[in-house]
Amino acid sequence: MLVDPKDALPASATDITLRQLIRTSIGGSRIRLKVSNAFGRTPLTIASVNIARAASPGSSRIVAATDRPVTFAGARTITIPEGAEYVSDPLDFMVAGLTTLAISMHITDLPKLETGHPGSRATSYFVRGDQRSAPELSGAVTTDHWYFVTGLDVDPGRPAKAVAVLGDSITDGHGVASNTDTRWPDYLAARLQASPATRAVGVLNLGIGGNRVLEDGLGPNAIARFDRDVLARSGVRYLVILEGVNDLGVLTRDAPTSPAAHRALVQRMLSAYAQIVARAHDRGIKVIAGTIMPYGASDYYHPTAANEIDRAAINAWLRAPGHADAVIDFDAIMRDPKHPERLRKDLDSGDGLHPSAAGYRLMGYSVPLSLFTSRRVP
């Protein structure tokens, strides 16, 4: 998304090395990096890029013996046009599943508008000068955001496929401690890696905190970003969508509205879900719908009975045969049996909207792995 000024790298940070840590899902013997200037309005020049295995998820240290330069069409320096994304040359690099890698970029001048991901739940580091191969970035400034890096392809040397998870802050991992990899898709990735039948299935977390299905907010709406964030990703054969609670909540966050407005929102959301299913099916992607979880105790959205009716109507559509190819009933998994409009107390982070640490773990462990052993679509 376009990075807000409050989350951006400082404009004064010229001639820097930016080291960012990401975790793979599957392992393999070759990798390639994706770098983006999708929201820039001027070209983005990156002087050079290195990649290495990180010594740990929570520091800037790298395993120096693994440090390798990354090239783009044979060149070390790239200039990415505004609105574009570049993919690196394939790099022979042995990496195990669930491994943390460090991507070190030497950037001489930062663009005014930066493409990034504020909700990284991972610490990034930057220092002055070209220190791409430094074993550790001493005295680095830290920030818990990602910039310019949008993906890493891993070639396992055998047939592989990916699960794209399209979501909002619940998928992005709101409340998760940085550098712990404990979002619900992280638990799913670990389970897929633990099973020989699904070890070649990668997980792509495409959650953006505050994201909505229909309207732009934090990041472009789900329909607008669907091509770039799902269809353009490598190897996607499955799509899990868990979005909609922000659309429902925003409708009445500031004031009640009419029954007609409630009905119109639900209809527009169902039309949008149908579009996502149809466009995914055009690419042979199996669509798995996640039901919208309860948020009745949210002080941010303070929902009423009318909002709960909207949520129930959407979940009924998602569960009904003939729409998605499969359903993960997160609503049934996470709700309080005595107060089904609310999250179960032990699974609630305390804000009535986002799961607790135990809630994220339960979500990740509740997804049947059998969903990813078949890619049948209509």
Backbone hydrogen bonds in HBPLUS format (Angstrom, degrees):
<---DONOR---> <-ACCEPTOR-->    atom                        ^
c    i                          cat <-CA-CA->   ^        H-A-AA   ^      H-
h    n   atom  resd res      DA  || num        DHA   H-A  angle D-A-AA Bond
n    s   type  num  typ     dist DA aas  dist angle  dist       angle   num
A0116-GLY N   A0001-MET O   3.02 MM 115  5.67 168.2  2.04 161.1 164.8     1
A0003-VAL N   A0114-GLU O   2.95 MM 111  5.59 174.9  1.95 166.6 165.7     2
A0007-ASP N   A0004-ASP O   2.91 MM   3  5.39 146.0  2.03 115.2 125.2     3
A0008-ALA N   A0004-ASP O   3.08 MM   4  6.16 118.0  2.48 146.6 162.6     4
A0008-ALA N   A0005-PRO O   3.29 MM   3  5.04 151.5  2.37  95.8 104.1     5
A0013-ALA N   A0010-PRO O   2.86 MM   3  5.40 163.7  1.89 119.0 124.4     6
A0014-THR N   A0012-SER O   2.87 MM   2  5.74 133.6  2.09 108.9  94.5     7
A0015-ASP N   A0108-THR O   2.88 MM  93  3.83 152.9  1.96 104.1 112.5     8
A0129-GLY N   A0015-ASP O   2.71 MM 114  5.31 154.9  1.77 149.5 142.7     9
A0016-ILE N   A0107-ILE O   2.85 MM  91  5.45 157.0  1.90 158.9 155.6    10
A0107-ILE N   A0016-ILE O   2.85 MM  91  5.45 160.4  1.89 161.0 167.0    11
A0017-THR N   A0127-VAL O   2.86 MM 110  5.45 154.8  1.93 150.4 158.0    12
A0127-VAL N   A0017-THR O   3.08 MM 110  5.45 148.0  2.19 142.1 151.1    13
A0018-LEU N   A0105-MET O   2.77 MM  87  5.10 158.2  1.81 149.9 155.3    14
A0105-MET N   A0018-LEU O   2.81 MM  87  5.10 164.7  1.83 143.6 146.3    15
A0019-ARG N   A0125-TYR O   2.73 MM 106  5.11 166.9  1.75 158.9 163.0    16
A0125-TYR N   A0019-ARG O   2.88 MM 106  5.11 163.5  1.91 150.2 155.8    17
A0020-GLN N   A0103-ILE O   2.87 MM  83  5.20 159.9  1.91 141.9 146.8    18
A0103-ILE N   A0020-GLN O   2.79 MM  83  5.20 168.8  1.80 155.7 158.6    19
A0022-ILE N   A0101-LEU O   3.00 MM  79  5.47 156.0  2.06 150.9 158.6    20
A0101-LEU N   A0022-ILE O   2.76 MM  79  5.47 162.6  1.79 168.4 172.8    21
A0024-THR N   A0099-THR O   2.91 MM  75  5.39 161.7  1.94 149.2 150.6    22
A0028-GLY N   A0095-VAL O   2.79 MM  67  5.51 148.1  1.89 150.5 160.6    23
A0095-VAL N   A0028-GLY O   2.89 MM  67  5.51 165.3  1.91 168.0 169.0    24
A0029-SER N   A0155-ASP O   3.05 MM 126  6.20 138.3  2.23 167.5 159.6    25
A0093-PHE N   A0029-SER O   2.84 MM  64  5.28 148.9  1.94 126.3 134.5    26
A0155-ASP N   A0030-ARG O   2.82 MM 125  5.16 172.7  1.82 155.0 155.7    27
A0031-ILE N   A0091-LEU O   2.97 MM  60  5.33 155.8  2.03 142.9 149.8    28
A0091-LEU N   A0031-ILE O   2.80 MM  60  5.33 157.5  1.85 158.9 166.3    29
A0032-ARG N   A0153-ASP O   3.03 MM 121  5.23 141.5  2.18 139.5 144.1    30
A0153-ASP N   A0032-ARG O   2.86 MM 121  5.23 160.0  1.90 161.7 162.9    31
A0088-SER N   A0033-LEU O   2.79 MM  55  5.20 159.1  1.84 156.1 162.2    32
A0034-LYS N   A0151-GLY O   2.94 MM 117  5.04 152.0  2.02 153.1 144.7    33
A0150-THR N   A0034-LYS O   2.97 MM 116  5.56 170.1  1.98 139.7 143.0    34
A0035-VAL N   A0086-TYR O   2.85 MM  51  5.31 163.2  1.88 155.6 161.3    35
A0086-TYR N   A0035-VAL O   2.76 MM  51  5.31 162.5  1.79 166.2 169.1    36
A0036-SER N   A0148-PHE O   2.67 MM 112  5.01 161.8  1.70 146.5 152.9    37
A0037-ASN N   A0084-ALA O   2.78 MM  47  5.35 165.8  1.80 170.1 173.8    38
A0040-GLY N   A0037-ASN O   3.11 MM   3  5.14 157.5  2.16 105.5 112.5    39
A0083-GLY N   A0037-ASN O   2.86 MM  46  5.43 140.7  2.01 153.4 140.6    40
A0044-LEU N   A0080-ILE O   2.90 MM  36  5.05 160.8  1.94 143.7 148.3    41
A0080-ILE N   A0044-LEU O   2.72 MM  36  5.05 156.8  1.77 151.9 148.6    42
A0046-ILE N   A0078-ILE O   2.89 MM  32  5.49 158.3  1.93 157.8 165.1    43
A0078-ILE N   A0046-ILE O   3.07 MM  32  5.49 161.4  2.11 151.2 155.5    44
A0047-ALA N   A0106-HIS O   2.87 MM  59  5.47 125.8  2.17 154.3 170.1    45
A0106-HIS N   A0048-SER O   2.85 MM  58  5.29 170.2  1.86 155.8 157.7    46
A0070-VAL N   A0049-VAL O   2.86 MM  21  5.44 158.2  1.91 155.3 149.4    47
A0050-ASN N   A0104-SER O   2.86 MM  54  5.15 156.8  1.92 147.2 155.1    48
A0104-SER N   A0050-ASN O   2.86 MM  54  5.15 163.1  1.89 148.2 153.4    49
A0051-ILE N   A0068-ARG O   2.84 MM  17  5.44 157.8  1.89 156.8 163.9    50
A0068-ARG N   A0051-ILE O   2.87 MM  17  5.44 156.7  1.93 148.2 155.8    51
A0052-ALA N   A0102-ALA O   3.00 MM  50  5.30 151.3  2.09 146.2 154.9    52
A0102-ALA N   A0052-ALA O   2.75 MM  50  5.30 171.3  1.76 158.5 161.6    53
A0063-VAL N   A0053-ARG O   2.83 MM  10  5.58 163.9  1.85 170.7 169.4    54
A0054-ALA N   A0100-THR O   2.99 MM  46  5.59 164.2  2.02 136.8 140.0    55
A0055-ALA N   A0061-ARG O   2.95 MM   6  5.40 179.1  1.95 128.6 128.9    56
A0062-ILE N   A0135-PRO O   2.90 MM  73  5.35 148.6  2.00 146.6 153.4    57
A0066-THR N   A0063-VAL O   2.90 MM   3  5.76 163.1  1.93 129.3 134.8    58
A0067-ASP N   A0064-ALA O   3.15 MM   3  5.38 166.4  2.17 112.6 116.9    59
A0089-ASP N   A0071-THR O   2.81 MM  18  5.70 173.6  1.81 151.4 152.1    60
A0072-PHE N   A0075-ALA O   2.81 MM   3  5.13 157.5  1.86 142.9 149.8    61
A0075-ALA N   A0072-PHE O   3.01 MM   3  5.13 165.6  2.03 111.7 113.6    62
A0084-ALA N   A0081-PRO O   3.21 MM   3  5.57 156.9  2.26 136.4 134.2    63
A0148-PHE N   A0115-THR O   2.85 MM  33  5.42 168.3  1.87 146.2 149.9    64
A0117-HIS N   A0146-TRP O   2.94 MM  29  5.05 160.6  1.97 128.7 132.7    65
A0146-TRP N   A0117-HIS O   3.04 MM  29  5.05 165.5  2.06 134.2 138.8    66
A0179-ASN N   A0121-ARG O   2.81 MM  58  6.14 162.5  1.84 141.7 140.9    67
A0124-SER N   A0143-THR O   2.75 MM  19  5.33 165.0  1.77 152.8 158.0    68
A0143-THR N   A0124-SER O   3.03 MM  19  5.33 148.8  2.13 142.5 146.9    69
A0126-PHE N   A0141-VAL O   2.94 MM  15  5.39 149.3  2.04 147.5 156.7    70
A0141-VAL N   A0126-PHE O   3.01 MM  15  5.39 165.0  2.03 156.9 152.1    71
A0134-ALA N   A0131-GLN O   3.11 MM   3  5.20 163.6  2.14 109.1 114.1    72
A0140-ALA N   A0137-LEU O   3.32 MM   3  5.60 142.4  2.47 135.2 129.1    73
A0149-VAL N   A0147-TYR O   2.72 MM   2  5.68 141.6  1.87  96.6  93.8    74
A0161-LYS N   A0200-ALA O   3.07 MM  39  6.53 159.3  2.11 159.3 163.6    75
A0202-GLY N   A0161-LYS O   2.83 MM  41  6.28 157.2  1.88 152.6 155.3    76
A0162-ALA N   A0235-GLY O   2.73 MM  73  5.35 141.6  1.88 143.3 137.0    77
A0237-ARG N   A0162-ALA O   3.01 MM  75  5.80 167.0  2.03 153.1 152.7    78
A0238-TYR N   A0162-ALA O   3.29 MM  76  6.50 149.5  2.39 158.7 156.9    79
A0163-VAL N   A0202-GLY O   2.75 MM  39  6.05 153.4  1.82 146.3 153.3    80
A0204-LEU N   A0163-VAL O   2.83 MM  41  6.02 165.8  1.85 168.5 165.1    81
A0164-ALA N   A0238-TYR O   2.91 MM  74  6.20 169.2  1.92 153.3 150.8    82
A0240-VAL N   A0164-ALA O   2.82 MM  76  6.19 165.0  1.84 160.9 165.6    83
A0165-VAL N   A0204-LEU O   2.94 MM  39  6.02 164.6  1.97 170.8 167.3    84
A0206-LEU N   A0165-VAL O   2.87 MM  41  5.47 150.0  1.96 149.9 156.1    85
A0166-LEU N   A0240-VAL O   2.81 MM  74  6.17 152.3  1.89 165.8 172.7    86
A0242-LEU N   A0166-LEU O   2.93 MM  76  6.27 166.4  1.95 168.5 171.9    87
A0208-ILE N   A0167-GLY O   3.11 MM  41  6.40 151.8  2.19 125.2 126.4    88
A0171-THR N   A0168-ASP O   3.07 MM   3  5.55 133.6  2.30 110.9 121.9    89
A0172-ASP N   A0168-ASP O   2.84 MM   4  6.04 157.3  1.89 150.5 157.9    90
A0173-GLY N   A0169-SER O   2.84 MM   4  5.79 130.8  2.09 134.3 143.3    91
A0174-HIS N   A0169-SER O   2.96 MM   5  5.35 172.0  1.97 151.6 153.7    92
A0176-VAL N   A0173-GLY O   2.93 MM   3  5.48 165.1  1.96 144.8 145.7    93
A0186-ASP N   A0183-ARG O   3.03 MM   3  5.18 131.4  2.28 100.9 114.6    94
A0187-TYR N   A0183-ARG O   3.31 MM   4  6.78 151.6  2.39 152.4 158.9    95
A0188-LEU N   A0184-TRP O   3.13 MM   4  6.47 157.0  2.19 148.8 155.5    96
A0189-ALA N   A0185-PRO O   2.88 MM   4  6.08 157.7  1.93 143.6 149.1    97
A0190-ALA N   A0186-ASP O   2.99 MM   4  6.26 158.1  2.04 148.3 153.8    98
A0191-ARG N   A0187-TYR O   3.02 MM   4  6.26 154.8  2.09 147.5 154.2    99
A0192-LEU N   A0188-LEU O   2.93 MM   4  6.21 158.2  1.98 154.0 160.1   100
A0193-GLN N   A0189-ALA O   3.00 MM   4  6.23 153.1  2.07 146.7 153.9   101
A0194-ALA N   A0190-ALA O   3.04 MM   4  6.23 136.5  2.24 138.0 149.5   102
A0194-ALA N   A0191-ARG O   3.15 MM   3  5.03 126.0  2.46  91.4 105.6   103
A0195-SER N   A0192-LEU O   3.38 MM   3  5.52 151.9  2.47 100.0 107.6   104
A0198-THR N   A0195-SER O   3.03 MM   3  5.54 152.3  2.11 115.4 123.1   105
A0201-VAL N   A0198-THR O   3.05 MM   3  5.42 148.3  2.16 123.4 121.6   106
A0211-ASN N   A0208-ILE O   3.04 MM   3  5.44 156.9  2.09 139.7 138.6   107
A0222-ALA N   A0212-ARG O   2.89 MM  10  6.20 154.8  1.96 147.2 155.6   108
A0217-GLY N   A0219-GLY O   3.27 MM   2  5.64 172.8  2.28 157.5 157.9   109
A0225-ARG N   A0221-ASN O   3.03 MM   4  6.31 151.0  2.11 157.3 166.3   110
A0226-PHE N   A0223-ILE O   3.37 MM   3  5.19 158.3  2.42  98.6 104.9   111
A0229-ASP N   A0225-ARG O   2.79 MM   4  5.69 165.5  1.81 161.0 166.1   112
A0230-VAL N   A0226-PHE O   2.91 MM   4  5.37 142.3  2.06 136.9 143.3   113
A0231-LEU N   A0226-PHE O   3.23 MM   5  6.67 155.5  2.30 147.8 154.1   114
A0232-ALA N   A0227-ASP O   2.84 MM   5  5.98 135.5  2.04 164.0 175.2   115
A0233-ARG N   A0230-VAL O   3.12 MM   3  5.51 159.8  2.16 112.3 118.6   116
A0286-LYS N   A0237-ARG O   3.00 MM  49  6.23 164.7  2.03 143.4 138.3   117
A0239-LEU N   A0286-LYS O   2.78 MM  47  6.09 150.3  1.86 169.2 169.8   118
A0288-ILE N   A0239-LEU O   2.67 MM  49  5.86 164.5  1.69 174.6 177.0   119
A0241-ILE N   A0288-ILE O   3.10 MM  47  6.56 152.4  2.17 157.7 165.1   120
A0290-GLY N   A0241-ILE O   2.88 MM  49  5.79 156.8  1.93 165.0 158.1   121
A0248-LEU N   A0244-GLY O   3.08 MM   4  6.37 164.8  2.10 157.1 160.5   122
A0249-GLY N   A0245-VAL O   2.93 MM   4  6.05 161.0  1.97 145.3 151.0   123
A0250-VAL N   A0246-ASN O   2.94 MM   4  5.85 165.8  1.96 146.0 150.0   124
A0253-ARG N   A0250-VAL O   3.33 MM   3  4.91 163.3  2.36  97.1 102.0   125
A0261-ALA N   A0258-SER O   3.07 MM   3  5.21 123.4  2.41  99.7 113.4   126
A0262-HIS N   A0258-SER O   3.18 MM   4  6.59 153.5  2.25 149.9 157.1   127
A0263-ARG N   A0259-PRO O   2.98 MM   4  6.27 165.3  2.00 152.7 156.1   128
A0264-ALA N   A0260-ALA O   2.92 MM   4  6.09 156.3  1.97 145.4 152.3   129
A0265-LEU N   A0261-ALA O   3.00 MM   4  6.16 158.7  2.04 146.3 151.3   130
A0266-VAL N   A0262-HIS O   3.10 MM   4  6.37 169.5  2.11 156.4 158.4   131
A0267-GLN N   A0263-ARG O   3.04 MM   4  6.25 164.0  2.07 150.1 154.5   132
A0268-ARG N   A0264-ALA O   2.95 MM   4  6.15 160.8  1.99 150.6 155.8   133
A0269-MET N   A0265-LEU O   2.92 MM   4  6.14 157.7  1.96 154.4 160.7   134
A0270-LEU N   A0266-VAL O   2.93 MM   4  6.18 160.2  1.97 153.1 158.3   135
A0271-SER N   A0267-GLN O   2.99 MM   4  6.20 153.4  2.06 146.3 153.6   136
A0272-ALA N   A0268-ARG O   3.00 MM   4  6.23 149.1  2.10 141.5 150.0   137
A0273-TYR N   A0269-MET O   2.91 MM   4  6.25 160.2  1.95 154.4 158.9   138
A0274-ALA N   A0270-LEU O   3.02 MM   4  6.20 157.6  2.07 143.9 150.1   139
A0275-GLN N   A0271-SER O   3.00 MM   4  6.29 146.1  2.12 141.7 150.7   140
A0276-ILE N   A0272-ALA O   3.01 MM   4  6.36 157.0  2.06 151.7 157.3   141
A0277-VAL N   A0273-TYR O   2.95 MM   4  6.27 163.4  1.98 155.2 159.2   142
A0278-ALA N   A0274-ALA O   2.96 MM   4  6.14 166.7  1.98 148.4 152.2   143
A0279-ARG N   A0275-GLN O   2.92 MM   4  6.07 167.3  1.94 154.6 158.0   144
A0280-ALA N   A0276-ILE O   2.93 MM   4  6.01 154.7  2.00 147.7 154.8   145
A0281-HIS N   A0277-VAL O   2.90 MM   4  6.07 162.1  1.93 152.1 157.3   146
A0282-ASP N   A0278-ALA O   3.04 MM   4  6.29 143.3  2.17 142.0 151.6   147
A0283-ARG N   A0280-ALA O   2.96 MM   3  5.38 143.3  2.10 108.3 118.8   148
A0285-ILE N   A0280-ALA O   3.02 MM   5  5.10 165.8  2.04 137.8 135.4   149
A0284-GLY N   A0281-HIS O   2.93 MM   3  4.81 164.5  1.96 106.4 110.3   150
A0325-ASP N   A0287-VAL O   2.85 MM  38  5.34 139.5  2.02 140.4 153.4   151
A0289-ALA N   A0326-ALA O   2.91 MM  37  6.33 155.7  1.96 156.2 149.4   152
A0328-ILE N   A0289-ALA O   2.78 MM  39  6.11 161.7  1.82 154.0 158.0   153
A0291-THR N   A0328-ILE O   3.19 MM  37  6.62 155.9  2.25 153.9 159.3   154
A0298-SER N   A0295-TYR O   3.05 MM   3  5.47 161.3  2.09 122.3 123.0   155
A0296-GLY N   A0341-GLU O   2.73 MM  45  5.06 142.4  1.87 161.0 162.0   156
A0302-HIS N   A0298-SER O   2.80 MM   4  5.38 137.0  1.98 132.6 145.6   157
A0307-ASN N   A0304-THR O   3.11 MM   3  5.33 122.7  2.45 100.6 113.9   158
A0308-GLU N   A0304-THR O   3.20 MM   4  6.59 152.2  2.28 147.0 154.9   159
A0309-ILE N   A0305-ALA O   3.01 MM   4  6.30 147.4  2.11 144.5 152.9   160
A0310-ASP N   A0306-ALA O   3.10 MM   4  6.41 153.1  2.17 143.5 150.2   161
A0311-ARG N   A0307-ASN O   2.96 MM   4  6.29 160.7  2.00 149.5 154.1   162
A0312-ALA N   A0308-GLU O   2.93 MM   4  6.12 160.8  1.97 147.5 152.7   163
A0313-ALA N   A0309-ILE O   2.98 MM   4  6.18 152.3  2.06 145.9 153.1   164
A0314-ILE N   A0310-ASP O   3.06 MM   4  6.37 159.6  2.10 153.7 158.4   165
A0315-ASN N   A0311-ARG O   2.94 MM   4  6.15 167.1  1.96 154.0 158.0   166
A0316-ALA N   A0312-ALA O   2.92 MM   4  6.04 150.5  2.01 143.0 151.1   167
A0317-TRP N   A0313-ALA O   3.17 MM   4  6.43 151.6  2.26 141.3 147.9   168
A0318-LEU N   A0314-ILE O   2.94 MM   4  6.26 159.1  1.98 153.1 159.1   169
A0319-ARG N   A0315-ASN O   2.93 MM   4  6.09 150.6  2.02 146.8 154.2   170
A0320-ALA N   A0316-ALA O   3.08 MM   4  6.10 132.4  2.32 137.2 148.9   171
A0320-ALA N   A0317-TRP O   3.24 MM   3  5.15 132.9  2.47  94.0 106.4   172
A0330-PHE N   A0328-ILE O   2.89 MM   2  5.78 132.1  2.13 109.6  95.1   173
A0333-ILE N   A0329-ASP O   3.06 MM   4  6.36 153.1  2.14 148.5 157.0   174
A0334-MET N   A0330-PHE O   2.92 MM   4  5.90 154.8  1.98 150.8 155.1   175
A0335-ARG N   A0331-ASP O   3.08 MM   4  5.81 142.0  2.23 151.9 157.3   176
A0344-ARG N   A0334-MET O   2.85 MM  10  5.98 162.8  1.88 163.3 157.8   177
A0336-ASP N   A0342-ARG O   2.90 MM   6  5.82 155.5  1.96 157.4 154.9   178
A0339-HIS N   A0336-ASP O   3.02 MM   3  5.08 129.2  2.29 101.7 115.9   179
A0342-ARG N   A0339-HIS O   2.84 MM   3  5.68 160.6  1.87 135.0 137.7   180
A0347-LEU N   A0344-ARG O   2.84 MM   3  5.28 146.3  1.96 115.7 126.8   181
A0348-ASP N   A0345-LYS O   3.25 MM   3  5.20 164.8  2.28 104.5 108.7   182
A0356-SER N   A0347-LEU O   2.86 MM   9  5.11 149.8  1.96 112.9 117.8   183
A0349-SER N   A0354-HIS O   2.93 MM   5  5.72 166.4  1.95 158.2 154.4   184
A0360-TYR N   A0356-SER O   2.90 MM   4  6.28 158.0  1.95 159.2 162.4   185
A0361-ARG N   A0357-ALA O   3.13 MM   4  6.35 160.2  2.18 145.6 151.2   186
A0362-LEU N   A0358-ALA O   2.95 MM   4  6.14 159.0  1.99 145.1 150.9   187
A0363-MET N   A0359-GLY O   2.95 MM   4  6.20 159.4  1.99 150.2 155.7   188
A0364-GLY N   A0360-TYR O   3.03 MM   4  6.30 168.0  2.05 153.1 155.2   189
A0365-TYR N   A0361-ARG O   2.97 MM   4  6.18 146.5  2.09 148.1 157.7   190
A0366-SER N   A0362-LEU O   2.91 MM   4  5.90 116.5  2.32 141.9 156.8   191
A0366-SER N   A0363-MET O   3.15 MM   3  5.16 149.5  2.25  99.7 108.9   192
A0371-LEU N   A0368-PRO O   3.17 MM   3  5.86 165.1  2.19 115.7 120.0   193
A0372-PHE N   A0369-LEU O   2.99 MM   3  5.70 161.4  2.03 120.3 125.4   194
A0373-THR N   A0370-SER O   3.36 MM   3  5.36 162.8  2.39 111.4 108.9   195
